[in-house]
Amino acid sequence: LQLAEAADVYFDRKKSGEHVVVVTLSAGTPHKPMPLDPHSGYQVYEAEASARWLVREHKVPAEDVFEENWSLDTIANAFFLRTTHTDPAGWNRLLVISNAFHMARTMEIFRKVFDLPPFQDGKYSLEFREVPDEGVEPAVLERRRVREAKSLASFREKSSSIASMQ
């Protein structure tokens, strides 16, 4: 659902004349196996699989799709997005799309990382859009919500003294 939403936003904003790119995030997650390429059988980074899907299934032009393949968690998603894409490219208006169960922690982490000085090209403007938690069994979803709440509390505690990207 996140990728379909990203494709819809891409084409809507492109029609209105905006310069738009999509950055897919994550090498993977320690909680589940990485996707496999159906032809080679080799592991594929999550961001790469997502980028391929956007280009092949939704016809998002490949030149407008970028990948962040270093991260294995949400904190690293935000950090590497900023340090390898948004700061160098001067992109300062971002829309972050995530599942509903994950949105509170996503918002807090991305706001923290993108509010830290120094700024390359002015402050960042962040917008967030959540997609429904469809297709997740209720018991699994409840476990994820509990884990998200614990992870958010831990992030708040551990990041409170961080005041700079340096």
C-alpha positions in Angstrom: 0.0 0.0 0.0 2.9 2.4 0.7 4.3 2.0 -2.8 0.9 2.4 -4.5 0.3 5.5 -2.4 3.8 6.8 -3.4 3.1 6.2 -7.1 -0.3 8.0 -6.8 1.3 11.0 -5.1 4.1 11.1 -7.6 1.8 11.3 -10.6 -0.6 13.7 -8.9 2.2 16.1 -8.1 3.9 15.7 -11.4 0.6 16.7 -13.2 0.6 19.9 -11.2 4.1 20.8 -12.4 6.1 20.0 -9.3 9.5 18.5 -9.4 9.0 15.1 -7.7 11.2 12.1 -7.0 10.5 9.0 -4.9 13.2 7.6 -2.6 12.6 4.0 -1.5 14.2 3.2 1.9 15.9 0.3 3.6 18.3 -2.6 3.0 15.9 -4.7 4.9 14.9 -5.5 8.4 16.3 -7.8 11.0 12.8 -9.1 11.7 12.2 -10.8 8.3 14.1 -12.3 5.4 15.2 -10.1 2.5 13.2 -10.4 -0.7 14.7 -12.7 -3.4 15.1 -12.0 -7.0 12.8 -14.5 -8.8 15.2 -15.0 -11.6 18.6 -15.3 -9.8 17.4 -16.3 -6.4 19.8 -13.8 -4.8 18.7 -11.4 -2.1 17.5 -8.0 -3.1 17.6 -4.9 -0.9 14.1 -3.9 0.2 14.6 -0.4 -1.4 15.7 -2.0 -4.7 12.7 -4.3 -4.8 10.4 -1.3 -4.0 12.1 0.8 -6.7 11.7 -2.0 -9.3 8.1 -2.3 -8.4 7.4 1.4 -8.8 9.2 1.4 -12.2 7.8 -1.8 -13.6 4.3 -1.9 -12.2 3.4 1.8 -11.8 5.5 3.2 -14.6 7.3 5.8 -12.4 10.2 6.9 -14.6 13.4 5.3 -13.3 15.3 8.6 -13.4 12.8 9.8 -10.7 13.3 6.8 -8.4 16.2 6.8 -5.9 17.2 4.1 -3.4 18.6 4.3 0.2 20.1 0.8 0.7 22.1 1.2 3.9 19.5 1.2 6.7 18.1 -1.6 8.7 15.7 0.4 10.9 13.7 3.5 11.0 16.4 5.7 12.6 18.8 4.7 9.9 16.1 5.3 7.3 15.9 8.9 8.3 19.6 9.4 8.9 20.7 7.9 5.5 17.9 9.5 3.6 19.2 12.9 4.9 22.9 12.3 4.6 22.9 10.5 1.2 20.0 12.1 -0.6 18.2 15.1 0.7 21.2 17.2 2.0 23.4 16.6 -1.1 20.5 17.1 -3.5 19.0 20.1 -1.7 15.6 18.4 -1.4 13.9 20.0 1.5 10.2 19.2 1.1 9.5 15.6 1.9 6.4 13.4 2.2 7.0 10.3 4.3 4.5 7.4 3.8 4.2 4.6 6.3 1.8 2.1 7.8 -0.6 3.3 10.5 0.9 1.1 13.2 4.3 2.6 12.5 3.4 6.2 11.9 3.9 7.7 15.4 7.4 6.5 15.7 8.2 7.3 12.1 7.0 10.9 12.6 9.0 11.4 15.7 12.2 9.9 14.3 12.0 11.8 11.0 11.2 15.1 12.7 14.2 14.6 15.1 16.7 13.8 12.3 15.5 16.5 9.9 15.3 19.2 12.6 18.9 18.8 13.5 21.4 21.4 12.3 23.4 22.0 10.2 21.1 22.5 7.3 22.5 22.3 3.8 19.8 24.3 2.0 17.4 25.7 4.6 15.1 23.9 7.0 13.1 20.9 6.0 9.4 20.7 5.5 8.0 17.3 6.4 4.6 15.9 5.6 3.4 12.5 6.7 0.8 10.2 5.2 -0.2 6.9 6.6 -1.7 3.9 4.8 -4.0 1.4 6.5 -2.7 -1.7 8.1 -4.5 -4.0 5.7 -3.5 -7.6 5.4 -1.9 -7.9 8.8 -3.5 -10.5 11.1 -5.0 -8.8 14.3 -2.7 -10.6 16.7 0.4 -9.7 14.7 -0.8 -6.1 14.4 -1.3 -5.9 18.1 2.2 -7.2 18.8 3.6 -4.7 16.3 1.8 -1.9 18.0 3.2 -2.9 21.4 6.7 -3.1 20.0 6.3 0.3 18.3 5.2 1.9 21.6 8.3 0.4 23.4 10.6 1.5 20.6 9.2 5.0 20.6 9.7 5.3 24.3 13.3 4.1 23.9 14.0 6.5 21.0 12.7 9.4 23.1 15.0 8.5 26.0 18.1 7.9 23.9 17.8 10.8 21.5 16.9 13.5 23.9 20.4 14.8 24.2 21.2 14.7 20.4 21.3 18.3 19.2 23.3 18.2 15.9 24.0 15.9 12.9 27.7 16.4 13.7 
